[in-house]
């Protein structure tokens, strides 16, 4: 057994994880099976099956990583999805309180509701690993373990007695996994920092809100609102 340390520079007591790295090739952790079901729409829905031993390994890794993130307060307070003690109800209450306070102050408020299509499938591995390293202080062996977890994954589809060819993942986090949702939260964790909008997140579901004293001020504020993502861009 090899001990893995998750350490930030300001920590004196690192959090430990144990790795069975020598045995990782003994099991196929990285292959998932997608079993679609047709609904009336007819939009395909279904379930993703991962190897049982994979879920045990992921649960251990998830517990250590989640504890590390919460201990160091690295997850944004704007995020209500896939977090212990938080829910959609609390997210709605946050938005309701924001709107109510602005109405009582006589402010004009506009909210934009966003939903990212196929959110978990859009995660760029290089960007995610860069964030884990630079922004969240996950380096060395823990970072290598998470990189290995994301790379060279494959899946295939089963319908009745028919099976598709196996295809490799080039991006995204595994659907139906324990660790995937947490990695997605880290991927979008800095979204509230790229603008001055009031931001509320539930995983990929996002609400951006903006308020002003009047419609004239609102329009001027909206035209001059800038985002700090890459180059400053005007939001029209």
C-alpha positions in Angstrom: 0.0 0.0 0.0 1.2 3.4 -0.9 0.1 6.5 1.0 -1.0 9.5 -1.0 -0.9 13.0 0.5 -3.2 15.9 -0.4 -1.4 18.9 0.9 -1.8 22.7 0.5 1.0 25.0 1.3 -0.7 26.4 4.4 -1.6 23.0 5.9 0.4 21.4 8.6 -1.5 18.1 8.7 -1.9 16.6 5.2 -4.8 14.4 4.4 -3.8 10.8 3.5 -5.2 8.4 0.9 -4.1 4.9 0.3 -3.4 3.6 -3.2 -3.4 0.1 -4.6 -1.5 1.3 -7.7 0.3 -2.0 -8.1 -3.0 -3.8 -8.6 -4.8 -1.3 -10.8 -4.2 -3.2 -14.0 -5.5 -6.4 -12.5 -9.1 -5.1 -12.8 -10.8 -3.3 -15.7 -11.7 -0.1 -13.8 -12.1 2.0 -16.9 -14.8 0.3 -19.0 -18.5 1.2 -18.6 -21.6 -0.3 -20.2 -24.5 2.0 -21.3 -27.9 0.4 -21.5 -30.4 2.8 -23.2 -34.2 2.8 -22.7 -36.5 4.5 -25.1 -39.0 6.9 -23.6 -42.2 8.3 -25.3 -40.5 11.5 -26.6 -38.6 9.4 -28.1 -35.4 10.7 -26.3 -33.0 7.9 -25.3 -32.5 7.5 -21.6 -30.8 4.7 -19.8 -28.3 3.7 -17.1 -24.5 3.3 -17.0 -23.0 0.2 -15.4 -19.5 0.3 -13.9 -17.6 -2.6 -12.5 -18.4 -3.2 -8.8 -14.8 -3.1 -7.7 -14.5 0.3 -9.5 -17.2 1.8 -7.2 -15.5 0.6 -4.1 -12.2 2.2 -5.2 -14.0 5.4 -6.3 -15.8 5.7 -2.9 -12.5 5.6 -1.0 -11.0 8.2 -3.4 -14.1 10.3 -3.3 -14.2 10.4 0.6 -10.6 11.6 0.8 -10.9 14.2 -2.0 -14.2 15.6 -0.7 -12.9 15.8 2.9 -9.8 17.7 1.6 -11.9 20.1 -0.4 -14.3 20.8 2.5 -11.5 21.0 5.0 -9.7 23.7 2.9 -13.0 25.4 1.9 -12.1 25.1 -1.8 -15.7 24.6 -3.1 -17.6 27.8 -3.9 -20.5 28.7 -1.7 -22.5 29.3 -4.9 -22.6 25.5 -5.6 -25.5 23.5 -4.2 -25.2 20.4 -6.3 -23.7 17.0 -5.1 -22.7 18.4 -1.7 -23.6 17.1 1.7 -26.3 19.1 3.5 -27.2 21.2 0.4 -30.1 20.8 -2.0 -32.2 22.4 -4.8 -34.5 23.8 -2.1 -31.6 25.8 -0.5 -30.6 27.0 -4.0 -34.1 28.2 -4.7 -34.2 29.9 -1.3 -31.0 31.7 -2.1 -32.4 33.1 -5.3 -35.7 33.9 -3.7 -34.0 35.9 -0.9 -31.9 37.8 -3.5 -34.9 38.7 -5.6 -37.0 39.6 -2.5 -34.4 41.9 -1.1 -34.0 43.7 -4.4 -37.7 44.1 -4.9 -38.0 45.6 -1.4 -35.2 48.1 -2.3 -37.0 49.0 -5.5 -34.3 47.6 -7.7 -34.7 46.2 -11.3 -33.5 42.6 -11.4 -32.9 40.3 -14.3 -32.0 36.6 -14.1 -30.7 34.3 -16.8 -31.2 30.5 -16.4 -28.6 28.3 -18.1 -28.4 24.6 -18.6 -25.3 23.1 -20.2 -26.2 20.3 -22.6 -24.4 17.0 -21.9 -22.5 18.8 -19.2 -20.6 15.8 -17.8 -19.5 14.8 -21.4 -17.9 18.2 -22.1 -15.2 18.2 -19.4 -11.8 18.8 -21.0 -9.3 16.5 -19.2 -6.3 18.8 -19.7 -8.2 21.8 -18.3 -9.5 19.8 -15.3 -6.1 18.5 -14.4 -4.6 21.9 -14.7 -7.2 23.3 -12.3 -6.6 20.4 -9.9 -2.9 21.2 -9.9 -2.8 25.0 -10.0 -6.0 26.0 -8.3 -6.6 23.3 -5.8 -3.1 22.2 -4.8 -3.5 18.5 -5.8 0.0 17.6 -7.0 2.3 14.6 -7.3 0.9 11.1 -6.8 -2.7 12.2 -6.1 -2.7 14.2 -9.4 -1.2 11.2 -11.3 -3.9 8.9 -9.8 -6.7 11.2 -11.0 -5.1 11.6 -14.4 -4.9 7.8 -14.7 -8.5 7.6 -13.6 -9.6 9.9 -16.5 -7.4 8.6 -19.2 -7.9 5.6 -21.5 -11.5 5.0 -20.4 -13.9 3.1 -22.7 -17.5 2.2 -23.0 -20.0 0.3 -25.1 -23.7 0.1 -25.6 -25.9 -2.9 -25.0 -29.4 -3.2 -26.4 -31.2 -6.5 -25.7 -28.7 -9.1 -27.0 -26.7 -6.7 -29.2 -23.5 -4.9 -28.2 -21.7 -2.1 -29.9 -18.0 -1.8 -30.5 -16.0 -0.4 -27.6 -15.2 3.3 -28.0 -12.7 5.4 -26.0 -13.5 8.5 -24.0 -11.6 11.6 -25.2 -13.3 14.0 -22.8 -15.9 14.0 -20.0 -16.2 12.3 -16.6 -17.7 8.8 -16.3 -21.5 8.8 -16.0 -22.9 6.8 -13.1 -19.7 7.1 -11.2 -19.1 8.3 -7.6 -16.2 10.5 -8.4 -17.4 12.0 -11.7 -19.9 14.6 -10.2 -17.2 15.9 -7.8 -14.7 16.3 -10.6 -17.3 18.2 -12.5 -17.9 20.5 -9.6 -14.2 21.3 -9.6 -14.3 21.9 -13.3 -17.0 24.7 -13.0 -16.0 25.8 -9.5 -14.5 29.1 -10.6 -17.5 30.2 -12.7 -18.7 32.7 -10.1 -15.3 34.4 -10.3 -15.4 35.3 -14.0 -18.1 37.9 -13.6 -19.8 40.2 -11.0 -23.2 38.5 -11.6 -25.0 36.9 -8.6 -24.3 33.3 -9.4 -26.2 30.2 -8.1 -25.2 26.7 -9.2 -26.7 23.3 -8.9 -24.0 21.2 -10.8 -24.3 22.6 -14.3 -27.7 24.4 -13.8 -26.8 28.0 -13.4 -28.6 31.2 -12.6 -27.0 34.6 -13.3 -28.7 37.6 -11.8 -28.1 41.3 -12.2 -29.8 44.3 -10.5 -29.8 48.1 -10.9 -31.8 51.2 -9.7 -33.6 51.7 -13.0 -33.9 50.2 -16.5 -31.6 52.9 -17.9 -28.9 52.1 -15.3 -29.6 48.4 -15.9 -29.0 48.7 -19.6 -25.8 50.7 -19.1 -24.5 48.3 -16.5 -25.3 45.3 -18.7 -23.5 46.9 -21.7 -20.4 47.6 -19.6 -20.4 44.3 -17.8 -17.2 42.5 -18.4 -16.0 38.9 -17.9 -12.6 38.1 -16.6 -12.2 34.8 -18.5 -9.2 35.0 -20.8 -9.6 38.4 -22.4 -12.1 40.9 -21.1 -15.2 40.8 -23.3 -18.2 43.1 -23.4 -21.5 41.4 -22.7 -24.2 42.9 -24.9 
